[in-house]
Amino acid sequence: MLIDVHAHFLHDRSPRPDWRERNASRLRAGERVGITVHVASILGSWGATSPIYFPSPPDIEYGNDFLLKLQQAHASRIRGYVVVNPNFQRHALAELRRCLDAGMIGIKLAASRRADDALLDPICRVAQERGVPVLHHVWQHRRREHAGQEASDAAELGSLAARHPQVKFLLAHIGGGGDWIHSLAAVKPLSNVYVDLSGSGVDGGMLEACIESVGTERLLWGCDLTIDTGWAKLRYLEALLPAHEVERVRWRNAARIFPPSAFPSD
């Protein structure tokens, strides 16, 4: 089994007219690589009618509904994260319950609010109550403000994780660029933070540093936007680790932190 814990799909209100082709190509590429399940999110309208990182409630609902339909259409291959914007607190909590009740298996927080902000606490309490993990968008060491988003780094995610020790957090795309050494040092002592290997970066020494910092017990395989680099990391891990540890990264860790029966049995 191979679980991609960080996938994305598009819909008909996104800025890309080729959204159908891109969704289909992701599934085709996944077949070639051997992906069993894509755990995905849709970030509102992807900036078409509200900002990517500050999506409006209607855009959030449309994206989540579209993903629920994809999950139903590809029941053996797609699972969903609920996307919410914490700035719309009442809506976010209602949307979490609606989509988790409908079969989604995790929560996606992007860059609508800093990870250490108190507005995220009620969302994390729902995650604990429902036994689902939180995938949080992270800059690998934010050194300045970035327009159009409330970007968080690993230290801020660590602050949130320390407040909610019973919730499992996924630090997004360690290979997404930036100072991954800073991120690994920040989350090393936090046993409830898992490192998502996705992102297009394939820096020399990065995978070795991940293993040294958090062990294979806290590594999760994923792709984000580029399946080819996810595949490259997987092949490298196969040369770097014994088979039973590769299995942890491929799927066993994910099966452990997502709800029971979220994925096909082995």
C-alpha positions as CSV (number, residue, x, y, z in Angstrom):
1,M,0.0,0.0,0.0
2,L,1.1,3.6,-0.7
3,I,-0.8,6.5,0.8
4,D,-0.2,10.1,-0.5
5,V,-1.1,12.2,2.6
6,H,-0.8,15.5,0.7
7,A,-2.8,15.7,-2.5
8,H,-4.8,18.4,-4.3
9,F,-7.6,18.3,-6.8
10,L,-9.3,21.1,-8.8
11,H,-12.9,21.9,-9.7
12,D,-14.9,23.8,-12.4
13,R,-14.7,27.1,-10.6
14,S,-10.9,27.2,-10.3
15,P,-8.8,29.5,-12.5
16,R,-7.7,26.5,-14.6
17,P,-9.9,25.5,-17.6
18,D,-8.1,22.2,-17.8
19,W,-9.2,21.1,-14.3
20,R,-10.7,17.8,-15.5
21,E,-7.5,16.9,-17.3
22,R,-5.3,17.8,-14.3
23,N,-7.5,15.7,-12.0
24,A,-7.4,12.8,-14.4
25,S,-3.6,13.1,-14.9
26,R,-3.0,13.0,-11.1
27,L,-4.9,9.7,-10.9
28,R,-3.1,8.3,-13.9
29,A,0.3,9.3,-12.5
30,G,-0.8,7.8,-9.1
31,E,-1.5,4.5,-10.8
32,R,2.0,4.5,-12.4
33,V,3.7,5.2,-9.1
34,G,1.5,2.8,-7.2
35,I,-0.5,5.2,-5.0
36,T,-3.3,3.4,-3.3
37,V,-5.1,6.4,-1.8
38,H,-4.8,10.2,-2.4
39,V,-5.7,12.1,0.8
40,A,-6.6,15.5,-0.7
41,S,-8.0,18.9,-0.2
42,I,-9.4,21.7,-2.4
43,L,-8.5,25.2,-1.3
44,G,-11.8,27.0,-1.9
45,S,-11.9,28.4,-5.5
46,W,-8.0,28.5,-5.7
47,G,-8.1,32.2,-5.8
48,A,-10.8,32.7,-8.5
49,T,-13.5,34.3,-6.3
50,S,-11.8,34.7,-2.9
51,P,-8.1,34.6,-1.9
52,I,-6.5,31.2,-1.9
53,Y,-5.5,31.5,1.8
54,F,-8.5,33.5,2.9
55,P,-11.3,31.6,1.2
56,S,-14.9,32.7,1.7
57,P,-17.5,30.4,3.3
58,P,-19.3,29.8,0.0
59,D,-16.0,29.0,-1.7
60,I,-15.0,26.7,1.1
61,E,-18.3,24.8,0.9
62,Y,-18.1,24.5,-2.9
63,G,-14.6,23.1,-2.7
64,N,-15.4,20.7,0.1
65,D,-18.6,19.5,-1.6
66,F,-16.7,18.9,-4.9
67,L,-14.1,16.9,-3.0
68,L,-16.9,14.8,-1.3
69,K,-18.2,14.0,-4.8
70,L,-14.8,13.0,-5.9
71,Q,-14.4,10.8,-2.8
72,Q,-17.7,9.2,-3.6
73,A,-16.9,8.7,-7.3
74,H,-13.4,7.2,-6.5
75,A,-14.3,5.5,-3.2
76,S,-11.2,3.3,-3.2
77,R,-8.7,5.9,-4.2
78,I,-9.6,9.4,-2.8
79,R,-10.1,10.6,0.8
80,G,-10.7,14.2,1.9
81,Y,-9.5,16.8,4.3
82,V,-12.0,19.4,5.4
83,V,-10.8,22.8,4.5
84,V,-11.8,25.6,6.8
85,N,-10.9,29.3,7.4
86,P,-10.6,29.9,11.1
87,N,-11.4,33.6,10.7
88,F,-15.0,32.5,10.1
89,Q,-15.2,30.5,13.4
90,R,-18.8,29.6,13.5
91,H,-18.8,28.5,9.9
92,A,-15.6,26.6,10.3
93,L,-16.9,24.5,13.2
94,A,-20.1,23.7,11.4
95,E,-18.2,22.8,8.2
96,L,-16.0,20.5,10.1
97,R,-18.9,18.6,11.6
98,R,-20.8,18.5,8.2
99,C,-17.8,17.1,6.2
100,L,-16.5,14.7,8.8
101,D,-20.0,13.3,9.2
102,A,-20.1,12.9,5.4
103,G,-16.9,10.8,5.4
104,M,-13.8,13.1,5.3
105,I,-10.9,11.9,7.4
106,G,-8.8,14.9,8.3
107,I,-8.6,18.7,8.6
108,K,-6.6,21.0,6.4
109,L,-5.5,24.4,7.7
110,A,-3.6,26.6,5.2
111,A,-2.5,30.1,5.9
112,S,-5.6,31.9,7.0
113,R,-4.3,32.4,10.5
114,R,-0.9,31.7,12.3
115,A,-0.7,28.2,13.6
116,D,-0.2,29.4,17.2
117,D,-3.3,31.6,17.1
118,A,-6.0,30.9,19.7
119,L,-8.6,30.8,16.9
120,L,-7.3,27.4,16.0
121,D,-7.9,25.9,19.4
122,P,-11.7,25.1,18.9
123,I,-10.8,23.5,15.6
124,C,-8.2,21.3,17.3
125,R,-10.7,20.3,19.9
126,V,-12.9,19.0,17.2
127,A,-9.9,17.1,15.7
128,Q,-9.4,15.5,19.1
129,E,-13.1,14.7,19.6
130,R,-13.3,13.1,16.2
131,G,-9.9,11.4,16.1
132,V,-8.7,13.0,12.9
133,P,-5.3,14.6,12.2
134,V,-4.7,18.2,11.1
135,L,-2.5,18.9,8.1
136,H,-1.1,22.4,8.5
137,H,0.5,24.5,5.7
138,V,4.0,25.5,6.9
139,W,6.8,27.7,5.6
140,Q,10.1,26.1,6.4
141,H,11.3,29.0,8.6
142,R,9.4,32.1,7.8
143,R,11.8,35.1,8.0
144,R,9.3,37.8,6.9
145,E,5.7,38.5,6.2
146,H,4.2,37.2,2.9
147,A,1.4,39.0,1.1
148,G,-1.9,37.3,0.9
149,Q,-1.4,34.9,3.7
150,E,-0.7,34.4,7.4
151,A,2.2,32.0,6.9
152,S,3.3,29.8,9.8
153,D,6.5,28.0,10.4
154,A,7.3,24.9,12.4
155,A,7.9,26.8,15.7
156,E,4.4,28.2,15.6
157,L,2.9,24.8,14.6
158,G,4.9,23.4,17.6
159,S,3.2,25.8,19.9
160,L,-0.2,24.6,18.7
161,A,0.8,21.0,19.0
162,A,2.0,21.5,22.6
163,R,-1.4,22.9,23.5
164,H,-3.1,19.9,22.0
165,P,-1.0,16.9,22.8
166,Q,-3.8,14.4,21.9
167,V,-4.1,15.7,18.3
168,K,-1.9,14.5,15.5
169,F,-0.4,17.3,13.3
170,L,1.1,17.0,9.9
171,L,3.8,19.5,9.1
172,A,3.2,20.2,5.5
173,H,5.7,19.7,2.7
174,I,9.1,19.6,4.3
175,G,10.4,19.5,0.7
176,G,8.5,22.7,-0.2
177,G,11.6,24.9,0.0
178,G,13.1,26.9,2.7
179,D,15.1,26.0,5.9
180,W,14.0,22.4,6.6
181,I,16.7,22.1,9.2
182,H,15.0,24.8,11.2
183,S,11.7,23.0,10.9
184,L,13.1,19.6,12.0
185,A,14.7,21.1,15.1
186,A,11.5,22.8,16.1
187,V,9.3,19.7,15.9
188,K,11.8,17.0,17.0
189,P,10.7,17.0,20.7
190,L,6.9,17.0,19.8
191,S,5.8,13.4,19.4
192,N,2.4,14.4,18.0
193,V,3.9,16.3,15.0
194,Y,4.5,14.2,11.9
195,V,6.7,15.3,9.0
196,D,5.0,15.2,5.5
197,L,7.7,14.5,2.9
198,S,5.9,16.2,0.1
199,G,7.0,19.2,-1.9
200,S,9.2,19.5,-5.0
201,G,12.4,19.9,-3.1
202,V,14.8,16.9,-3.2
203,D,17.8,18.5,-1.4
204,G,20.8,16.3,-0.6
205,G,20.7,15.1,3.0
206,M,17.1,16.2,3.6
207,L,15.7,12.6,4.0
208,E,18.6,11.6,6.2
209,A,18.0,14.6,8.4
210,C,14.3,13.8,8.7
211,I,15.1,10.3,9.8
212,E,17.7,11.5,12.3
213,S,15.3,14.1,13.7
214,V,12.0,12.3,14.0
215,G,12.6,8.7,13.0
216,T,10.7,6.7,10.5
217,E,7.8,6.5,13.0
218,R,6.9,10.1,12.3
219,L,7.5,10.4,8.6
220,L,4.6,10.4,6.1
221,W,4.9,10.0,2.4
222,G,3.2,12.6,0.2
223,C,3.5,14.5,-3.1
224,D,1.6,17.8,-2.9
225,L,1.7,19.2,-6.5
226,T,4.6,17.1,-8.0
227,I,4.2,13.4,-8.0
228,D,7.5,12.9,-9.8
229,T,9.5,14.3,-6.9
230,G,7.5,12.3,-4.4
231,W,8.3,9.2,-6.4
232,A,12.0,10.1,-6.4
233,K,12.0,10.4,-2.6
234,L,10.3,7.1,-2.3
235,R,12.9,5.4,-4.5
236,Y,15.7,7.0,-2.4
237,L,14.0,5.8,0.8
238,E,13.9,2.3,-0.6
239,A,17.7,2.4,-1.0
240,L,18.2,4.1,2.4
241,L,16.1,2.0,4.8
242,P,15.2,-1.6,5.5
243,A,11.9,-2.7,4.0
244,H,9.9,-2.7,7.3
245,E,10.8,1.0,7.8
246,V,9.9,1.9,4.3
247,E,6.5,0.4,4.9
248,R,6.0,2.7,7.8
249,V,6.6,5.8,5.6
250,R,4.6,4.4,2.7
251,W,1.4,3.8,4.6
252,R,1.6,2.3,8.1
253,N,2.1,5.6,9.9
254,A,-0.8,7.2,8.0
255,A,-3.0,4.2,8.8
256,R,-2.2,4.7,12.5
257,I,-3.0,8.4,12.8
258,F,-6.1,8.6,10.5
259,P,-9.4,7.2,11.7
260,P,-9.8,3.4,11.7
261,S,-11.1,2.0,8.4
262,A,-10.0,5.2,6.6
263,F,-8.0,3.1,4.2
264,P,-8.2,-0.3,2.6
265,S,-6.9,-3.1,4.8
266,D,-3.5,-4.6,4.0
